[in-house]
Amino acid sequence: MGTPARSGKPCRSTKVAFLLETLVFLLFCRHVFTHCKISRCNSEYLAATQDVHGPSTNTAYCTALRSYSRCTRRTARTCRGNLAYHTAVYGIEDLMIQNNCSREGPTSPPWPPAPEPNKQSFESLDICDYEKSYAHKHGRPPAYRHCATFGDPHVRTFSDEFHTCRVEGSWPLLDNHYLFVQATSHPIAEGSNATAVGKLTIIFKDVKECIDQKVYQAEIDDLPAAFADGSTNGGERPGGNSLAVRERSPGRHVEIRATYIGTTIAVRQAGQQLSFSIRAAEEVAFSFTEEQDLQLCVGGCPPSQRISRSACCHSGTDPVVEEARHLCRGKLPAQDAYYQSCVFDVVTSGDANFSLAARDAFEDARTFQADFGKLRVFRTDAASSPRGSLLLLLLPVAISGLQWAFFMSLFTNC
């Protein structure tokens, strides 16, 4: 007596229910099969059967199906819950029955594994190219900040504040995790409050994956096209070329590119003063601790060290002032902070070369300032105002007094 035939309906409904449950499971646990290799198994099977024809067709199909089945078993653990995987498993069973294939028998040799990408070289290249690395992580290009010091010196901060400083001696322009920049100033003339930068020291701090620590030093009439150790790049590390010095104009203009931190620096000489301009990735510009709070590029000149640019140059009848204005109008396109700085420097120093410093600083800003709307600064800085400083000091006291009055009123009204 034969075995009673089983109805296909319960089996079909069971499969449908299973597939629906699997689909719901996938919606909540998609990450479970992120490493499932079922697509590779499918590709191997299709490649093995696409040219099968002739008398050995059945044998070839069975060989390919056994290989297909072996491939699905190998990836079973990482494909749990994968709808494509379970569909393939059921399909293999049906095809093996249709073609009378035995489970035991020859299989196709497995495909050689795809070569792994050279992760080390890619990561080395990526990590030493700040723009590429940032775009890869955030899906957008990085933001940049610009700072410069030139002339008297005048400082344009990362926040686009414009100060004229009386800073004799050595002062840090930058002091963060990646860079240290120090400017050393000297008086322009005996008895003058105005000063100019005569020496610049720039330290590119060691970054293990990319560069050795490098020091660049420039002084009046000595703008080297190399670091202090004689090299022109970041050293022998894989990313050494992500730091490079290039001479743009002999004795007048040197450019340093640090692509590993998204930074470009220009060092110039005009007359008997040096200027410094930087375009730095915002993330790099503000990568410092509370202890590294004295940075002219970040906070500008200390209030006690600021000079009013307009104090020397109000007179409309002084021929010296008028000559300085005429000279600076010929160098600069607008009467903005660069123009004001130019007039101030030419009047206080008597040296027309200072107009070149203002022009060069403006050209650097044109190159480095990504936001054209912030290129020109029209605000006029003033010397430190005791009244303003006192107001800032008294503001917390006033706020505390108001808080105390409010606190006491709560009890008075009870």
HELIX and SHEET records of a PDB file:
HELIX    1   1 GLY A    8  PHE A   28  1                                  21    
HELIX    2   2 ARG A   30  PHE A   33  5                                   4    
HELIX    3   3 ILE A   38  THR A   49  1                                  12    
HELIX    4   4 THR A   57  ARG A   74  1                                  18    
HELIX    5   5 ARG A   77  CYS A   79  5                                   3    
HELIX    6   6 LEU A   83  GLN A   98  1                                  16    
HELIX    7   7 LYS A  119  ILE A  127  1                                   9    
HELIX    8   8 TYR A  130  HIS A  138  1                                   9    
HELIX    9   9 GLY A  240  SER A  242  5                                   3    
HELIX   10  10 THR A  259  ILE A  261  5                                   3    
HELIX   11  11 GLU A  282  ALA A  285  1                                   4    
HELIX   12  12 GLU A  290  GLN A  292  5                                   3    
HELIX   13  13 LEU A  296  GLY A  299  1                                   4    
HELIX   14  14 PRO A  303  GLN A  305  5                                   3    
HELIX   15  15 ARG A  309  CYS A  312  5                                   4    
HELIX   16  16 PRO A  319  LYS A  331  1                                  13    
HELIX   17  17 ALA A  337  SER A  349  1                                  13    
HELIX   18  18 PHE A  354  PHE A  368  1                                  15    
HELIX   19  19 PHE A  372  LYS A  374  5                                   3    
HELIX   20  20 PRO A  386  THR A  412  1                                  27    
SHEET    1   A 7 PHE A 162  THR A 164  0                                        
SHEET    2   A 7 HIS A 154  ARG A 156 -1                                        
SHEET    3   A 7 TYR A 144  PHE A 150 -1                                        
SHEET    4   A 7 GLN A 273  ALA A 281 -1                                        
SHEET    5   A 7 THR A 263  ALA A 270 -1                                        
SHEET    6   A 7 HIS A 253  ALA A 258 -1                                        
SHEET    7   A 7 LEU A 243  SER A 249 -1                                        
SHEET    1   B 4 GLY A 169  ASP A 175  0                                        
SHEET    2   B 4 LEU A 179  PRO A 187 -1                                        
SHEET    3   B 4 THR A 195  PHE A 204 -1                                        
SHEET    4   B 4 LYS A 214  GLU A 219 -1                                        
END                                                                             
